[in-house]
Amino acid sequence: MPLSNIPFMRLQSQQLDCHQFKKPEEIIAWFCGVQAQDYPGSKWAISQRLKNCTDADIESTFADKKFVRTWAMRGTLHFVKASDIRWILELLAPRIIARNARRYRELELDEETLKRSNEIIKSALQDGQRFSRSELLAILNENGISTEGQRAHYMLQRASLDGLICQGGMYSNNNPIFISMDELPKTKTLTRHYALAELARRYFTSHGPATIQDFTWWSGLLSKDAKAGLEAVELSLVPETIGDKIYWYSGTKQAVQHSSPRVHLLPSFDEYLVGYKDRSAILEKVHSKNEGIENIMYPTIAIDGQIVGTWKRKFNKNEVIVELKPSIALNAAESNILDEAVHHFGEFLEMPVHTRIIS
């Protein structure tokens, strides 16, 4: 398999070039988790992988607790299907907590303080109560626990990692709604062996072709645990050696190159970029680091799976302006399809959209 096939195969496994699913929670389960650090962008990431799914549709599903938001892979915020959250946290949370130990000490958050903050938060959210981030912090302060600086973040994250709370909606982009995990359906736990296998299976199915190094990066697991997960499912995957690397993927998909270009406006932290340690296969058209094109924090333009520029949105009264900054010269077909991608973004927001090209 040539390296040039990888972008086309990833477009399919990532559901960007095909749409197997109809509901937001289904695509989230397919990935096992969709990074949701950039809240508006993560909703757009989900929408691009479904048919006719608007921002309002995703907000409604989120409010219905079909999926939730919590700290998961790599200790970063992810959307996770409600029925998956418990086994994912049981597998990944201990490693995240261990990695936080030094920061806990720096913030004077000893285990006794964290235990007490957990108890206060759990008590506040019992019997279906729900509070915003700012309201929960006010409750902690009222009970004599300082939330100054980064203490707030680490206490809320710790209660989430300990399986007490999660985010079940959003008042605004920066003020999530916290709910008790008791509001979610009870689900069976998995043994560590099966949890590692399930995480690996979903990763290589949804992200393949990918390497073990990619999986280790994405999951935040120790290398030995990532290898154990892959070994448990490798008979259901196809290995392919390219250069000195072994790529693994589901054998159900083959590279399909279309007669017309495939264009995607990817949000920041999209799984198409953040899901891999090595992104060289999708950066072949851009050989130098320039203007954030290799930075996962930037929204990017992808043409036939290759990252070829950046973009951003600006709201102006009742419309949205999309500024495009391609790093390569686009032909007529690519420009036309890019216009369609911008139009799709306007449909997702249910707002008029206008385009500006930035040179």
N, C-alpha and C positions, 0 to 999 in steps of 0.2 A: 504494500500500500504506500503510495507516495505521500509525502508530508502535505502536499497541496489538497489531499482529500479530507484532511482533518476538519477544516472549517465547515465544509458541506455536511459532514457526518454529525458534527456538533450542533449545527443549526437544526438538524432533525431530532437528535436526542434531547436537545434543550427545548423542543416544542416551538421553535421560532419559525421553522419551515414546514410545520405540519401541526395540526391541532387535534389531538386525540381526546381532549377533555373539554367539559362544558362549564365546570364550576371552579371558582377560585380555590376552594379547599382541595380539589382534586389535583390541581397543578402544584400546590404547595406540598401535598403528600408525595407526588412524583419526585420532587427534589429532596424530600425529607425536611427541607426548610429553605425559605427564600430570604436572603438577607434583607433586613428592614430597617437598617440604620437611617437611611434617607426615606422617611415615611411616604411622601408623595411619589418619589421615584419607584419605590418598591411596589406600589399599586399599579403603576404603569408597566413595570416588569411583568406582573401577573397578567395584565390585560393583553399584552402583546402575544401571549401564549394561549389565548382563548379567542373564541369568536364572539364578536358583538358584546363585549364586556366593558361597561363604563366605570368611571371612578365611583359613581353612586352605587353601582351593583356591588363593588368590592366593599365599600363602607357598610352596606347593609349586611353582607355576609359576616363581616368582622363583628358588627354589633350583635349578631345572632350567635356568636361564639362558635361558629363552624371552624374557625381557626383563631389562634391567639398570637400574641407577640411576647417574646421572652428572650433572655440571653441564652444562646445555644452554641452552635459551632464557633470555635475560636473565642468564645466569650463575648461575641457581638450579638446585637439584636437581630432576631429572625422572626418571620412568620412561621408558625408550626401548626399543623393540623391538631385540633383539640385531642383527638384520640391517640396522637403520637407523643404528646408532650412529656408524659411521665417516664416512658422508657428512655427517651432522648436525654432528659435531665439526669436520670439515674446513671446513665453511661458517661455523660460528658461533664456534669457539674463538679464531681470531685477533683478532676484535673484543673478546672478553672479556679476553684477555690484554693487549691494548693499553689497555683501560680500567683494568686492575689495576696499570698501571705505577707510578703514584704510590704506591699502597699497598705494592707491592714495595719501593720505596725507603724508605718509612717503617719497614718491618720489617727493613731491611737484608738483603733477599733479592735480591742481584744475580744476573745470568744465570749466573755461574759457580757460585754456591751452588745455584741451582735446577737446573742441569744435574747437579751432583753428587747432590743429593737424588733426582732422577729415576733416576739410575743405581743408587743404593742400593735404591730401592723396586723397580725393575725386576728387579734381581738377586735380591732377597728372594722375589719372587713367581714366579720361573721354575720350570719343571717341575711345574706344577700346584699349587704351594704357595699357600696363602691365609692371610691374617692379618686380624685385627680392626684397627680404627682404633688402639686403644691399643697393640696389638702392633707395628704399623708405626712408630708414633711412638717406641716404645722402641728399635727398630732404628736409627732415624735418630739418636737421642741417643747410642746406643752407638758410632756412627760419627762422633761429634764435631759433629753438626749440631743446634743447639738448636731445639726445637719449642715454645719458650715463647710463651705468649699466642696471638695469631692467626697466628703463623708456621706452626703445625701445619695450620690450615685451608688456607692459601694454598699450601703445598707439596703437600698431597694433591690439592687442586683442580688445580694446575698439571700434576701427573703425569697426571691424568684428562683435562685439556684437550689435552695433548700426545699423547693416544691410547695411553698405556701401561697404564693401569689403569681399572677401573670397580668398582662395587659389585655383588656377585652374591649377596647374601643378608644376613641380619641376625641377629646374636646376641641383641641387645636393641634397643629403639627408638633408642638413642643410640650403639650400637656396631656399625656395619656391617661386613660381610665384604668385603674387597678382593681382587679377583682380577686376573690379567693379562688384557689384551685378547687375548692370543694364544689364550686358551681359547675365544674366540668364533669362529664360522664366518667364513671369509674371504668378503668380499662385494665386489662391484664398486664402484668409486668413481664419483661423478658429476662432470661438469664444473660449474663455478660457475653457468653459465647454467641447466643442468637442475636443479641443487640448489635454486636460488632459486625456480624454477618449481614444483618438487615441494613445497617448504615452503609456498608460497602456495596451491597447489591443495589440499593437505590442510587448511590453516588455514581457508580460506573454505568448504570442504565441511563441515568438522566444527564450525565456529563461526558460520557465516553465519545471518542477515544480519549483516555486520560491515563496518567502514570500513577504508580504508587506514591510518588513524591507529591503529585497533585492532590491525591486523596488525603495524605497526611496533613498537608497545608490546610485544605478546606475543612477538615474535621477538627483539627486541633488535638488529635490523638497523639500519644507517643508512637514512635515509628514501629515498635514491636506490636502494639495493639492494632495499628493500621494494617500491618502485614498479616496479622492473624485474621482480621476481617476479610481481607482479600483472599487469603488461602481457603477460607470457609466457602467462598462462592465462585472461585476461579473456574470450576468446571462448567458453570453456566455462562461464562464470558468467553470472548475471543481475544487471544493475545496477538499483537502485531509488533514486530521489531522494526524500528526505524532508526538508523544510526546506532547509537549505543543505548537507546531507550526502548522499553517495552510499554506499549499502549494497550489498554484493556477496554473493551466495549461490548455491548449487547449485539449478538449476531443477527438480530431481527432487522437492522437498518443498514443500508448501503449508501455510499455517497451518491447523491443525485445532483447533477449540475443542470440548471435550467437554461432555456434559451434567452430569457430576459433576466436582468439582475434582480437579486433579492436585497432590499434595503431595510435596515432597522435603525431606529433612533433608540439607543440603549441608555437607560438611566444610569446614574452613578451607582456603583456597587452591584451592577447587574451580574447575575450568576455566570453569564457568558465570559466575563473577565475575572470576577472575584473567585470563581470556582476552580481556578488553576494557579499553581505556583509558577509554571512555565507558560507564558503567553506568546511565545515566539511564533507559533503556527498561525496566529491570527493577526500578526503585526508585520507580515512579510512585505507589504506595500509601503511601510514607513520604517525606515532603517535607523532613524535617529530619534532620540528622546526630544520631543518638542511640544510645547504648549499643552502639556498634560495628556497627550494622546495615549501614553502608557500608564496613566494614573487612574486607578479604579475609582477615585473620588470624582472624576469628571464624566458627565454624560458624553457618550461617544456615538459616532456614525459608523455603521457597519454596512459594507457592500459585499455581497456574496461571502459573508462571514469574516471578511478582512476589516479591521479597524482603520478607517481612513480620514478621521476628523473628529471634531467635537461640536457640541451644540449646547444651547441653554434656552430656557424659556423666561419670558418676562410678562407679567400681567399688567394690562393697561385698561382700567375701567372694566368693561364687560367683554374684553377680548384678550387673547394671549398671543404674544409675538414670539416666534421661534427664530433664534439667530443661529445660523449654520456656518461652521468654519471648516470646510473640507481642506485636507492637507495635500490632496492630489487634484489634478484636473479631471473633471467629470465629463463624460460624453453625454449626448442628448438623452439616450435611454436611461442612464443613471440619474440624470437631473429630473426627468419625468417621474421616475419611481420614487425619488426622494420627495418630490412634491406630494405624492400619494401618501407617503409615510407621515408627513407633516399633517395632512388632512385627517389621517387616522388618529393622530394625537388629539386633534381638535374634537373629533367624534368621541373619544374617550372622556375628555373634559366636558363635553357638551357645550362648547363655547366656540365662537368664531376664532379662526386662527390666521395669522399673517406671517409671512416668511421674510427674513432678511439674510442675505449672504454677506458674511464678514470675510474680507480678504486678508 
